[in-house]
Amino acid sequence: MAETFDFIIVGGGTAGCLIAEKLASTATKPSVALFEAGERQENNSLRQTFHRFSLATSHPELNYGSKSTPQAHYGGREIDMIRGKGLGGSSQINFQVWSLGARDEFDAWAERTKAQEWGFQSILSSIKKIEKVTLKLPTGWEKFSQQRADCHGFSGPVEVSIGPLIEPEAKHVLEAAAEIGYSINLDQNDGDPIGFGLSLNSNKKGFRTTSDSAFLKKSLPNLRIYRGSFVSKIVFEEKRAVGVQCNRSQYFANKEVILTAGAIGSPHVLLHSGVGPLAELQSIGINVVQNLPGVGKGFSDHPCIPIVYHMGHGFSERVTFLSDEMKMSSAERELRSSKTGPLTQFMSSAVTAFLQLPGIADLEGFNQLPPESRELLLKQTTPHFELTTPGPLIPPTYVFEDKNDGYLTMFLTLMNPQSKGTVSIASADPTVPPVIDPNYLASPFDRAALKEATKETLRILDTPYLNQYIKHPILAPSSANDEDIEASINPLLKYAKLFANARPCTVKMGTVDDPLSCVDRHLKVHGLHNLRVADISVTPLLPRYINSFLLLSWNIMTN
């Protein structure tokens, strides 16, 4: 006999864990089933922040292992599309930066969808309910971070922190930025992220917070979690979602099916369920339940390149520490026993800079962008590119002869890119992986913006403050002229697999007069009943970090 629940949630990732717990905890105590294709991390060592940059590539059980189609502007390479697998989803393997987003970005979201509950003030209210901010800055660091009490929460389930140990290279970069006139942003999550600052991170005392660890800690008798359970499609009776197909069995929902499989997984399930572009589905023999042309369209992601320099004595302690086996062993024991020590410092802090390009309106391709895109790019709080440091050593095989030397890895990420890709299917067999074409850098504007952002990054790195430490580049353009930058970008893009991680718009929220919108302001799928999509795939704009999009789920629950 088929099992029946009030609610079925498909995907136990960043959004799914939260929604499952919140639904099951409501006063009416509905029965809830959460289906997740992966397993659960039983070993807390994988939550150590020390591994924040390596988990996605070193533990295949936590990653779907998806690849893109060959990308023309990435030298024809297929890009590893990192997708978290297992309870917690991508919150298990991302970089843990807890970044809310710009006021103007959220207000543009609200304007485009005619839904003020997705504007900045509403989102800020949600984030304050989620987060539990802990600040224990080292002495003297107050000049770099002063989180506003009215913009943060201090009692939520998601541990967010800075300090109390911060790597020295963070201070060096902040001092260098101030030296050439950049502002130090004391709170990048107050709606205006522009400037350099210390980022909040979704970790505490050396351990990351995942959606699983934050929301599924307690056992709820009315919540059933199915692990290792791949949902192949949604079951419909005419236009009403009534359940799901999973591992040759069917499970039914009295009230709703909620899809939280992510920006790639959610369109994949919808397409195999007969919800998507009519002609595409018919061409591979799938019966069409609802013609929705926008499913799988609008895919957007951040192009990102690393810039890496070999630094001299006094800049960083990483190489010295990592090459000393006794210190490493002692630090691991201290972290396990008391959650203190060096491993709460290394890889646990980050400087982020959200910056604007002064001449952005003059860049190639700008005037050809849609009016709403041009308007957003010219807003006061909209970042054009991001710098994040300190990052991991790239390439990891690079050898330091002098163990007292160090390195500076700076990630340059293009914000608000205009290139649009797709997620589609080539077979009616749901076990065949989706076809993912990000279409990276297809927009001339994106290519021009990335070049100008690289030029500005090199100017920042050429400050007297940093020059006193720089020995030579490891991965960087040979100069700041246009020809050298253009020649270097393609080789640097081969490291893109480390960073591709936030990919919205594949099941886009919008009004019914938008031909590519798939869900309404309440996340109900157009033309269907009892079916919602409640993950990052619905966002009409590309957010800065997927981790804080737990707030998306919280906004659903509170509104």
ChimeraX attribute file (.defattr): number of C-alpha atoms within 10 A of each C-alpha:
attribute: neighborCount
match mode: 1-to-1
recipient: residues
	/A:1	6
	/A:2	7
	/A:3	11
	/A:4	17
	/A:5	20
	/A:6	18
	/A:7	25
	/A:8	27
	/A:9	28
	/A:10	32
	/A:11	33
	/A:12	32
	/A:13	31
	/A:14	32
	/A:15	31
	/A:16	31
	/A:17	29
	/A:18	22
	/A:19	25
	/A:20	27
	/A:21	22
	/A:22	16
	/A:23	19
	/A:24	21
	/A:25	16
	/A:26	9
	/A:27	7
	/A:28	8
	/A:29	14
	/A:30	16
	/A:31	21
	/A:32	26
	/A:33	25
	/A:34	24
	/A:35	29
	/A:36	28
	/A:37	20
	/A:38	24
	/A:39	18
	/A:40	17
	/A:41	17
	/A:42	7
	/A:43	7
	/A:44	10
	/A:45	14
	/A:46	17
	/A:47	20
	/A:48	24
	/A:49	27
	/A:50	21
	/A:51	22
	/A:52	21
	/A:53	19
	/A:54	14
	/A:55	21
	/A:56	26
	/A:57	16
	/A:58	11
	/A:59	11
	/A:60	12
	/A:61	17
	/A:62	25
	/A:63	22
	/A:64	18
	/A:65	16
	/A:66	16
	/A:67	19
	/A:68	17
	/A:69	15
	/A:70	16
	/A:71	17
	/A:72	13
	/A:73	15
	/A:74	20
	/A:75	12
	/A:76	10
	/A:77	15
	/A:78	18
	/A:79	23
	/A:80	19
	/A:81	22
	/A:82	23
	/A:83	26
	/A:84	25
	/A:85	28
	/A:86	25
	/A:87	31
	/A:88	31
	/A:89	29
	/A:90	27
	/A:91	27
	/A:92	29
	/A:93	27
	/A:94	27
	/A:95	28
	/A:96	28
	/A:97	23
	/A:98	22
	/A:99	22
	/A:100	26
	/A:101	26
	/A:102	25
	/A:103	22
	/A:104	21
	/A:105	24
	/A:106	26
	/A:107	21
	/A:108	22
	/A:109	22
	/A:110	20
	/A:111	14
	/A:112	17
	/A:113	23
	/A:114	15
	/A:115	16
	/A:116	18
	/A:117	19
	/A:118	23
	/A:119	20
	/A:120	23
	/A:121	16
	/A:122	16
	/A:123	22
	/A:124	24
	/A:125	18
	/A:126	23
	/A:127	25
	/A:128	19
	/A:129	19
	/A:130	22
	/A:131	23
	/A:132	19
	/A:133	24
	/A:134	18
	/A:135	16
	/A:136	12
	/A:137	17
	/A:138	12
	/A:139	8
	/A:140	7
	/A:141	15
	/A:142	12
	/A:143	11
	/A:144	19
	/A:145	19
	/A:146	16
	/A:147	18
	/A:148	13
	/A:149	11
	/A:150	10
	/A:151	15
	/A:152	22
	/A:153	22
	/A:154	16
	/A:155	14
	/A:156	16
	/A:157	17
	/A:158	26
	/A:159	23
	/A:160	24
	/A:161	23
	/A:162	25
	/A:163	22
	/A:164	18
	/A:165	19
	/A:166	21
	/A:167	20
	/A:168	17
	/A:169	24
	/A:170	21
	/A:171	17
	/A:172	15
	/A:173	25
	/A:174	20
	/A:175	18
	/A:176	19
	/A:177	22
	/A:178	15
	/A:179	14
	/A:180	14
	/A:181	8
	/A:182	17
	/A:183	15
	/A:184	20
	/A:185	24
	/A:186	20
	/A:187	23
	/A:188	28
	/A:189	22
	/A:190	21
	/A:191	20
	/A:192	19
	/A:193	25
	/A:194	25
	/A:195	21
	/A:196	27
	/A:197	27
	/A:198	27
	/A:199	24
	/A:200	28
	/A:201	25
	/A:202	28
	/A:203	26
	/A:204	23
	/A:205	22
	/A:206	24
	/A:207	23
	/A:208	29
	/A:209	25
	/A:210	27
	/A:211	26
	/A:212	24
	/A:213	20
	/A:214	18
	/A:215	20
	/A:216	19
	/A:217	10
	/A:218	9
	/A:219	9
	/A:220	14
	/A:221	10
	/A:222	17
	/A:223	21
	/A:224	17
	/A:225	18
	/A:226	17
	/A:227	17
	/A:228	16
	/A:229	18
	/A:230	19
	/A:231	22
	/A:232	20
	/A:233	20
	/A:234	25
	/A:235	20
	/A:236	18
	/A:237	10
	/A:238	11
	/A:239	14
	/A:240	16
	/A:241	22
	/A:242	24
	/A:243	28
	/A:244	23
	/A:245	17
	/A:246	16
	/A:247	11
	/A:248	8
	/A:249	11
	/A:250	18
	/A:251	18
	/A:252	22
	/A:253	23
	/A:254	15
	/A:255	17
	/A:256	21
	/A:257	27
	/A:258	26
	/A:259	26
	/A:260	28
	/A:261	30
	/A:262	31
	/A:263	26
	/A:264	25
	/A:265	21
	/A:266	25
	/A:267	28
	/A:268	26
	/A:269	21
	/A:270	22
	/A:271	31
	/A:272	22
	/A:273	24
	/A:274	24
	/A:275	28
	/A:276	26
	/A:277	20
	/A:278	18
	/A:279	13
	/A:280	16
	/A:281	24
	/A:282	13
	/A:283	11
	/A:284	13
	/A:285	12
	/A:286	19
	/A:287	15
	/A:288	19
	/A:289	21
	/A:290	20
	/A:291	17
	/A:292	24
	/A:293	18
	/A:294	23
	/A:295	29
	/A:296	32
	/A:297	23
	/A:298	25
	/A:299	28
	/A:300	29
	/A:301	29
	/A:302	27
	/A:303	25
	/A:304	25
	/A:305	27
	/A:306	28
	/A:307	24
	/A:308	23
	/A:309	21
	/A:310	20
	/A:311	22
	/A:312	19
	/A:313	16
	/A:314	12
	/A:315	24
	/A:316	22
	/A:317	18
	/A:318	20
	/A:319	17
	/A:320	15
	/A:321	17
	/A:322	13
	/A:323	13
	/A:324	11
	/A:325	10
	/A:326	11
	/A:327	13
	/A:328	15
	/A:329	10
	/A:330	13
	/A:331	19
	/A:332	20
	/A:333	14
	/A:334	16
	/A:335	19
	/A:336	15
	/A:337	9
	/A:338	9
	/A:339	18
	/A:340	18
	/A:341	18
	/A:342	22
	/A:343	25
	/A:344	26
	/A:345	20
	/A:346	22
	/A:347	23
	/A:348	32
	/A:349	29
	/A:350	25
	/A:351	22
	/A:352	28
	/A:353	27
	/A:354	25
	/A:355	21
	/A:356	21
	/A:357	16
	/A:358	10
	/A:359	9
	/A:360	17
	/A:361	14
	/A:362	11
	/A:363	16
	/A:364	15
	/A:365	16
	/A:366	21
	/A:367	13
	/A:368	12
	/A:369	13
	/A:370	10
	/A:371	10
	/A:372	10
	/A:373	17
	/A:374	15
	/A:375	11
	/A:376	17
	/A:377	22
	/A:378	17
	/A:379	13
	/A:380	14
	/A:381	20
	/A:382	23
	/A:383	27
	/A:384	22
	/A:385	26
	/A:386	23
	/A:387	22
	/A:388	22
	/A:389	22
	/A:390	25
	/A:391	21
	/A:392	20
	/A:393	21
	/A:394	17
	/A:395	12
	/A:396	7
	/A:397	7
	/A:398	10
	/A:399	9
	/A:400	14
	/A:401	7
	/A:402	11
	/A:403	17
	/A:404	18
	/A:405	20
	/A:406	24
	/A:407	29
	/A:408	28
	/A:409	20
	/A:410	24
	/A:411	21
	/A:412	22
	/A:413	25
	/A:414	26
	/A:415	25
	/A:416	23
	/A:417	26
	/A:418	25
	/A:419	21
	/A:420	19
	/A:421	21
	/A:422	21
	/A:423	23
	/A:424	24
	/A:425	22
	/A:426	14
	/A:427	17
	/A:428	18
	/A:429	12
	/A:430	18
	/A:431	10
	/A:432	10
	/A:433	17
	/A:434	21
	/A:435	19
	/A:436	22
	/A:437	21
	/A:438	26
	/A:439	21
	/A:440	22
	/A:441	23
	/A:442	17
	/A:443	18
	/A:444	15
	/A:445	23
	/A:446	24
	/A:447	24
	/A:448	19
	/A:449	24
	/A:450	25
	/A:451	21
	/A:452	20
	/A:453	22
	/A:454	25
	/A:455	17
	/A:456	16
	/A:457	19
	/A:458	17
	/A:459	12
	/A:460	19
	/A:461	19
	/A:462	15
	/A:463	16
	/A:464	13
	/A:465	18
	/A:466	19
	/A:467	14
	/A:468	13
	/A:469	21
	/A:470	20
	/A:471	15
	/A:472	14
	/A:473	15
	/A:474	18
	/A:475	18
	/A:476	21
	/A:477	23
	/A:478	13
	/A:479	12
	/A:480	18
	/A:481	11
	/A:482	13
	/A:483	12
	/A:484	13
	/A:485	20
	/A:486	17
	/A:487	12
	/A:488	16
	/A:489	21
	/A:490	14
	/A:491	15
	/A:492	17
	/A:493	18
	/A:494	17
	/A:495	17
	/A:496	17
	/A:497	19
	/A:498	20
	/A:499	22
	/A:500	21
	/A:501	22
	/A:502	24
	/A:503	26
	/A:504	26
	/A:505	28
	/A:506	33
	/A:507	35
	/A:508	30
	/A:509	29
	/A:510	26
	/A:511	18
	/A:512	14
	/A:513	7
	/A:514	13
	/A:515	11
	/A:516	22
	/A:517	26
	/A:518	30
	/A:519	27
	/A:520	20
	/A:521	18
	/A:522	15
	/A:523	21
	/A:524	18
	/A:525	22
	/A:526	20
	/A:527	16
	/A:528	17
	/A:529	18
	/A:530	19
	/A:531	25
	/A:532	22
	/A:533	28
	/A:534	27
	/A:535	29
	/A:536	31
	/A:537	30
	/A:538	27
	/A:539	25
	/A:540	24
	/A:541	23
	/A:542	24
	/A:543	24
	/A:544	26
	/A:545	18
	/A:546	27
	/A:547	27
	/A:548	23
	/A:549	24
	/A:550	25
	/A:551	25
	/A:552	21
	/A:553	21
	/A:554	20
	/A:555	20
	/A:556	17
	/A:557	13
	/A:558	10
	/A:559	10
